[in-house]
């Protein structure tokens, strides 16, 4: 499953915390059911115009995953400890962003 995250630079930012916790909850449920991999491991960032924004989402997700583990006295899963756990797919909109898409992707890679 691929989630669409709100673009916090253009949309209200409070929704992103709910999305992050949802992704982590799905991972917990999958683990409880004996599944080996989390059901959500990639997200879409709409209106992507900078690689740094995609990297910021990965970083903040990892911080939330660590915080969740600390608050609830859980042992972090390997996926939650790994910064590459959440992959961000850019949804590039607009002509200037499309013409710069190579640069955006190279900076992200």
Secondary structure, DSSP 8 states (H G I E B T S, - for coil): -EEEE--TTTS-THHHHHHHHHHHHHHHHHHHTT-SS-S--EEEEET---HHHHHHHHHHHHHHHHHHHHHTT----HHHH-TTSSEEEEE--SHHHHHTHHHHHHHH-
